[in-house]
Amino acid sequence: QVQLVESGGGLVQAGGSLRLSCVASGRTFSSYAMGWFRQAPGKEREFVAAISWSGATNYADSVKGRFTISRDNAKNTVYLQTNSLKPEETAVYYCAATRIWPAVAGYEYVVWGQGTQVTVSS
């Protein structure tokens, strides 16, 4: 079973950018599709973006054109580049792994990281 560790979160002003990283342990990383989710306080977990083992991508409508998901299988890492961040996007951001494609629901993912906090100030 792959294990995931996110990093790259922090405090940023509205309009700023962060690059989130998720490093996977295990030797089967390339066989998983990877997703990013976020959860704000008191709100449901929300799908953000996903990337397949072959590089196909899927984005929530709310982040299209601003966020970019990518992966580097040689480094066992998936990234989420977040641009033009909005205060309402303050949340804990999680990466997750699935063997299903496409997958936009949390229950379709079988491994989750611990999350990294993104705080966007107004």
C-alpha positions in Angstrom: 0.0 0.0 0.0 1.3 3.4 -1.0 1.7 6.1 1.7 1.4 9.8 1.0 2.8 12.9 2.6 1.8 16.4 1.5 3.7 19.6 1.9 3.8 23.1 0.5 0.9 24.7 2.3 1.1 28.0 4.1 -0.3 31.5 4.4 -0.7 33.5 1.2 -2.6 36.6 0.3 -5.5 36.5 -2.1 -4.2 36.3 -5.7 -1.1 34.5 -4.6 0.1 31.0 -5.5 1.4 27.9 -3.8 2.8 24.7 -5.1 1.7 21.7 -3.1 3.6 18.4 -3.2 2.7 14.9 -2.3 5.4 12.3 -2.0 4.5 8.7 -2.2 6.3 5.8 -0.7 6.1 2.4 -2.2 7.1 1.0 -5.6 3.6 1.0 -7.2 3.1 4.8 -7.4 2.8 4.8 -11.2 -0.1 2.4 -11.1 -2.3 4.8 -9.2 -4.3 7.8 -10.3 -3.8 10.7 -7.9 -6.2 13.3 -6.7 -6.3 16.4 -4.7 -9.2 17.3 -2.4 -9.7 20.1 0.0 -11.8 20.5 3.2 -12.6 23.9 4.8 -13.7 24.1 8.4 -17.3 22.9 8.8 -17.6 22.0 5.1 -17.6 18.8 3.1 -14.5 17.5 1.5 -14.4 18.7 -2.1 -12.7 17.3 -5.2 -10.1 19.6 -6.7 -8.1 17.8 -9.4 -6.9 14.4 -10.5 -4.3 12.9 -12.8 -4.3 9.4 -14.2 -1.3 7.1 -14.4 -1.0 8.1 -18.0 -1.2 11.8 -17.4 -4.8 12.6 -18.2 -6.2 15.3 -16.0 -9.5 16.3 -14.5 -10.4 19.5 -12.7 -13.2 20.9 -10.7 -14.9 23.7 -12.6 -14.0 26.1 -9.8 -10.3 25.7 -10.3 -10.0 25.3 -14.1 -7.5 27.7 -15.6 -6.0 28.5 -12.2 -4.7 25.2 -10.8 -2.5 22.6 -12.5 -2.0 19.0 -11.4 1.1 17.1 -12.5 3.1 14.1 -11.6 6.7 12.9 -11.7 6.7 9.2 -11.5 10.5 9.1 -11.2 10.2 11.1 -8.0 7.0 9.4 -6.8 5.5 12.8 -6.5 2.3 14.6 -7.5 2.0 18.4 -7.5 -0.8 20.9 -7.4 0.1 24.4 -8.6 -2.5 26.8 -7.2 -2.6 30.2 -8.8 -4.8 33.2 -8.1 -5.9 31.8 -4.8 -9.1 33.1 -3.3 -9.9 33.4 0.5 -12.8 30.9 0.1 -10.2 28.4 -0.9 -8.7 28.3 2.5 -8.7 24.6 3.5 -6.7 21.6 4.3 -5.6 20.1 1.0 -5.2 16.3 0.8 -3.7 14.1 -1.8 -5.1 10.7 -2.4 -4.6 7.6 -4.5 -7.0 5.5 -6.5 -6.9 2.7 -9.0 -10.1 4.0 -10.6 -10.2 6.5 -13.5 -11.9 8.9 -13.6 -12.5 9.3 -9.9 -14.0 12.5 -8.3 -15.6 11.1 -5.2 -13.7 10.6 -2.0 -14.8 7.1 -1.4 -13.2 6.1 -4.7 -9.7 6.8 -3.2 -8.1 4.2 -1.1 -5.0 6.0 0.4 -4.9 9.5 1.8 -2.2 11.8 3.0 -2.3 13.8 6.3 -3.2 17.1 4.6 -1.5 20.4 4.3 -3.1 23.7 5.4 -3.6 26.4 2.8 -4.7 29.7 4.2 -5.6 32.6 1.9 -6.0 36.0 3.5 -8.1 38.8 2.1 
